[in-house]
């Protein structure tokens, strides 16, 4: 189970780091034009903040466990990312976008799995 938790955490970290980096490096208009229509509902700074939270969450999934410093941050980061996905589900539902909701539900479930495992029976 420990190996499964590591694999899921790494996959989540890579995905959230990439998604967050895109939000941090591109303008809101460019993101909207590339298919992220939800950005139209938020300010430029809110989109950047979401990107920053995703990058920090990705770092929090891996770095504390690897260096052995404050490993409690791993399940906290996973919980935070699950909350971000819950917010994404609400945003997409309000906009009537069903396909992104499926992806968000999967990411939420994976983040919740890491949080459960690292808070519970497979803590560091």
N, C-alpha and C positions, 0 to 999 in steps of 0.2 A: 504494500500500500504506500509506503514511503516513496518508492520509485514512481508510482503513478502520480502522487502529489507533486513530486519534482517535475515530472514531464508536463503536467497540466500548468503548473506555475510558470515554467519556462515558455510554453506556448502562449499563455496569456501575456506574459511580460513582453515578448516579441511583438505580439499583436497590438497591445496597448501602447507600447513605445512608438511603434510606427504610426499608429492613428494619431497619437498625441503630437508627434513631431510634424505631421502633415498640418494639423490644426494650428500649430505654433508658427509654421514657416510660410503659410499661404494666407492670402487675404480672404475675408469672408465672402466676397463676391466670386473669387476664383473657386472657393470650396463649393459654393452654391451652383456654379456653372458645371462643376465636375460631378454633380449628382448628390451633393449633401444639401438638399433643399431646406432641411431643418434649420440651417444657419440663418435663413431669412427671418426666423422668429426670435433671434438673439442678437445682441450687440456684438461688435467686433471684440471688445474686451471679454465678454462672456464666453465667446468661442475660444479665445486664447486661454482663458482660465480653465475651461474644460480640457483643452489640450495639455495644459500644465499638470492638472490633476491626473490625467491618464499617464503621462510620463513619470510623475512621482510615484504613482501606484505601481507601475511596471518595475521601477527601481526597488520599491519596497517589497515586492514579491520575491526578489532574488538576493539583493545585496546583504540585508541583515543576516540571513541564514548562511550565506557564503563566508562572511567575515566573522560570524559568531558574536556579533555585537547587537544586543537588543532584538533577539529573534522574535519577540512578541509582535514586532512590526509587520511580520509576514502575514499573519491572519488579519491584522488590522488593515493592511493594504488591500487584501482580498475582499474584506468587508466593504471598504470604501469603493472599490471598483464595482462590486455588486450593487451598491447604492447608485453609482453613476449609471449603470445599466438599467436600473429601475426607473431613473429619471428619463433615460433615453426611450424606454418603452412608453412612458406616459407621453412624451413629446411626439413620438411617431404615431401613437394612437390618436392623439388630438388632430394630427394632420392627415389621418386616414391612410397612412403608409403601412402596409401590412408586411411586406418583405423584410424591411429592416427589423421589425419586431421579432421575427423568428431568430435572426442573428443575435439580437440583444438578449433574448431569453436563453439561448445557448451559452452566451458569454456570462450571463448572470448565474446560471447553474454551475458553470465551471468555477467561477470565482467563489460561489457559496461552498462548493466541494472543497476547495483549498482552505477556506476559512474554517469549515467544520473540522477538517483533518488536522489543521495546525493549532486550532484552539482546543481540540479534543484529544482523541486517542493517539495521535501521531505528532504531538507537539515536539519541538526541538529540545 
